[in-house]
Amino acid sequence: MTKAGKQFNLNRLVYFSAVVDTGSFTRASDRLGVSKTLVSQQVARLEEEIGASLLVRTTRRVEPTEAGVSLHERCLRILREADDAYGELAQNNAEPRGMLRITAPNDYGHSVIAPLTAAFCAKYPSCQVDLVLTDSRIDPVLNQIDLAIRVGWLESSGLRARRVGEFAQFLVAAPSVTKQQMPSQPEDIASLPYIANTALKDPLAWDFQHETLGARSIRVQAKLSVNTTPAALSVARAAGGLSVLPDFLVEKELASGELVRVLPDWRLPSGGIYVVYPAMRFRPPKVIAFVEMLIDKIRQNTT
């Protein structure tokens, strides 16, 4: 606010800041591409509006007064925030284009991300996608990855992450496995063959929750172990035993009856679906567009 109670022209902060940064009206005019007279006029009007002297000329350069130093510090924040806001809007409004490099785990990548990349390329013909599916945690910065999809329980890191959805875990088996004995309590699992997924942190320990019976923690013994979730699904479909698998991976098998849910009244902990970015000021339009499509896909699957 000015001494008269009116708002001053914020554009004048740009002229004032350029003078302080360069220490000269002449160099400020060169930086801004305007005349020295215009810079001088704008700074003079700013001083008049504020009611304080902001600059003082020495023999070698122009220095800020005490009031000028204080205003310049605030100018830097104001102009930086304005620049960030402009940059974000410009990025959001730009057309997605270029190569989008994505990494995702094998199970979620095959069932959700891979089909989504086809829809993405069809919607944005100026984009190309390089999809890397692996259960290893790839460093997005070192491997020049634009977007990492992480599923499960996210570990802390210096990267920026956003939770965009969640998934349920189901205990499943082929119908023939439970034909003679369908478990009614978590403890009953011990008498049936179990398929362990060693890609999990602790594949043999499970916490079940029942609406009225409370919580049960059990530990199973593996009849067979595999190191990827899709492999656990393949063994389960081949009647190799019971296994805990994510809902997005078994929805077709459950709908067709190829697999059945075991202990459907008992819930297992749900996991998160995250998008992880390298730390940067702005998200490229191609990244923003793909994440929006992923969120829409997740919402469609939960409605």
Buried (B, 14 or more C-beta within 10 A) or exposed (E): EEEEEEEBEEEBBBBBBBBBBBBBBEBBBBBBEBEBEEBBEBBBBBBEBBEBEBBEEEEEEBEBBEBBEEBBEEBBEBBEEEEEEEEBEEBEEEEBBEEBBBBBBBBBBBBBBBEBBEEBBEEBEEBBBEBBBEBEEBEBEEEEBBBBBBBBEBEEEEBEBEEBBBBEBBBBBBEEBBEEEBBEEBEBBEEBBBBBBBBBEEBBEBEBEBEEEEEBEBEBEBBBBBEBBBBBBEBBBEBBBBBBBBBBBBBEBBEEEBBBBBBEEBBBEEBBBBBBBBEEEEBBBBBBBBBEBBBEBBEEEEE
